[in-house]
Amino acid sequence: PGVEVVAACDTHTPRLEAFCSRYRVPLSYASFDELLREARPRFVVIATPPFTHAALCRAAVDSGVAALVEKPACLSLAEARELAAHAAKAGVPVAVMQNYRFKANVQKALALHRSGELGELYRIDCVYHGGAPVAQSEAWRREERRNRLLLYEWAQHFLDIEVAFAGPLREILA
């Protein structure tokens, strides 16, 4: 059985309207609390800036709604432990996902590596060619020091891909 998307939430109205139109999502909300209260979803996917994850997960748990959150779920170990304890006490699941490892091009490269077709692995370099990650207009993207965009949003993808190929990290050179 498939999943029925019943609602979407975004504080940027034009983006929300375009998303709902493209994917035929019947309900749209500018407020996450309103979505939880009115749409009453069985679970939510939280794909927002990393510094918002913990609070949104907590709101979902408080509403009895399971959450699937993009990495990182929290910006500190203490915050992650608190969220895990809160979710466990409420009996509401919270799961963290990281999706780059499962992109088709990475899966193909992993299969070639595992088959031996690529030869022996000596070094892995990950380079981002997608343009400047802070070029978009949202204020949080311009506040690197406070929101740690490069560390929390980009670096984990690279490290995860490197771990997929080479196993546990032994050294980070740059």
C-alpha positions in Angstrom: 0.0 0.0 0.0 1.1 3.5 -0.8 1.3 6.5 1.4 -1.3 9.3 1.2 0.1 12.8 1.7 -2.7 14.6 3.4 -1.0 18.0 4.1 2.1 20.1 3.7 3.5 22.9 5.7 5.9 25.7 4.7 6.3 29.2 6.0 7.1 30.3 2.4 3.6 30.5 0.8 4.6 30.5 -2.9 6.8 27.4 -2.4 4.0 25.7 -0.4 1.4 26.4 -3.1 3.7 25.1 -5.8 4.4 21.9 -3.9 0.7 21.3 -3.1 -0.3 21.9 -6.7 2.5 19.7 -8.2 1.8 16.8 -5.9 -1.9 17.2 -5.4 -1.7 17.7 -1.7 -5.2 18.8 -0.5 -4.3 20.7 2.7 -1.6 23.3 3.3 -0.5 25.1 6.4 1.9 27.9 7.2 2.0 26.7 10.9 3.3 23.3 11.9 1.2 23.4 15.1 -1.9 24.1 13.0 -1.0 21.2 10.7 -0.7 18.8 13.7 -3.9 20.1 15.2 -6.1 20.2 12.1 -4.8 17.6 9.6 -4.0 15.0 12.4 -1.5 13.1 10.3 -0.3 9.6 11.4 3.3 10.7 10.8 5.3 13.7 9.6 8.4 14.1 7.6 10.5 17.0 8.9 12.8 18.4 6.1 13.6 21.9 7.5 16.8 23.7 8.5 18.7 21.6 11.1 18.3 24.1 13.9 14.5 23.7 13.8 14.5 19.8 14.0 14.4 19.3 17.7 11.5 21.7 18.4 9.4 20.3 15.5 10.1 16.7 16.6 9.0 17.7 20.1 5.8 19.3 18.8 5.0 16.1 16.8 5.7 13.9 19.8 3.5 16.1 22.0 0.7 15.7 19.5 1.2 11.9 19.4 2.5 12.0 15.8 5.5 9.9 14.7 8.3 11.9 13.1 10.8 11.1 10.4 13.4 13.8 10.5 16.3 14.6 8.2 19.7 14.5 9.8 20.7 15.8 12.2 17.7 15.4 14.6 19.4 17.8 17.0 22.3 20.1 17.2 23.8 18.6 20.4 24.1 15.3 22.1 22.3 16.6 25.1 19.4 17.8 23.0 19.3 14.4 21.2 19.2 12.5 24.4 16.4 14.7 25.8 14.4 14.2 22.6 14.9 10.4 22.6 13.8 10.3 26.3 10.8 12.5 25.6 9.7 10.3 22.6 10.3 7.1 24.5 8.2 8.3 27.5 5.4 9.4 25.1 5.6 6.1 23.2 5.9 8.1 19.9 8.6 7.0 17.4 11.1 9.5 16.0 13.5 8.3 13.3 16.3 10.1 11.6 17.1 9.7 7.9 20.0 10.6 5.6 19.2 10.1 2.0 22.3 10.8 -0.2 23.7 7.2 0.3 20.6 5.9 -1.5 20.7 8.1 -4.5 21.1 6.1 -7.8 24.5 7.4 -8.7 25.9 6.6 -5.2 24.4 3.2 -5.3 25.8 2.5 -8.7 29.3 3.6 -7.6 29.0 1.4 -4.4 28.1 -1.6 -6.5 31.0 -1.1 -8.8 33.3 -0.7 -5.8 32.0 -3.8 -4.1 32.3 -5.8 -7.3 36.0 -4.9 -7.5 35.5 -3.3 -10.9 36.9 0.1 -9.7 40.0 -1.5 -8.2 41.5 -0.8 -4.8 40.3 2.3 -2.9 43.2 4.5 -1.8 41.5 7.9 -1.1 38.0 9.5 -1.2 37.5 13.1 -2.0 34.0 14.6 -1.9 33.4 17.9 -3.7 30.1 19.8 -3.9 29.4 21.2 -7.3 25.9 22.4 -6.7 26.6 26.1 -6.4 27.0 28.1 -3.2 24.9 26.5 -0.5 24.3 29.9 1.1 23.2 31.7 -2.0 19.4 31.3 -1.4 17.5 34.1 0.1 16.3 32.6 3.4 17.9 34.4 6.3 18.9 31.1 8.0 21.1 30.3 5.0 23.1 33.5 5.5 23.7 32.9 9.2 26.4 30.2 8.9 27.9 30.7 12.4 24.6 30.4 14.2 23.0 27.7 12.1 26.1 25.7 11.1 24.8 25.1 7.5 28.0 23.6 6.1 28.6 21.4 9.1 25.1 20.1 9.8 23.6 20.3 6.3 26.4 19.3 3.9 29.4 17.7 5.7 27.3 14.8 7.0 26.4 13.8 3.5 30.0 13.7 2.5 31.1 11.8 5.6 28.3 9.3 5.2 29.2 8.6 1.6 32.9 8.1 2.6 31.9 5.7 5.3 29.7 3.8 2.8 32.8 3.2 0.6 35.6 3.0 3.1 34.2 2.0 6.5 34.6 4.0 9.7 36.6 7.2 9.3 40.2 7.1 10.5 41.3 10.6 9.7 39.8 13.9 8.4 42.5 15.9 6.6 40.6 19.0 5.7 
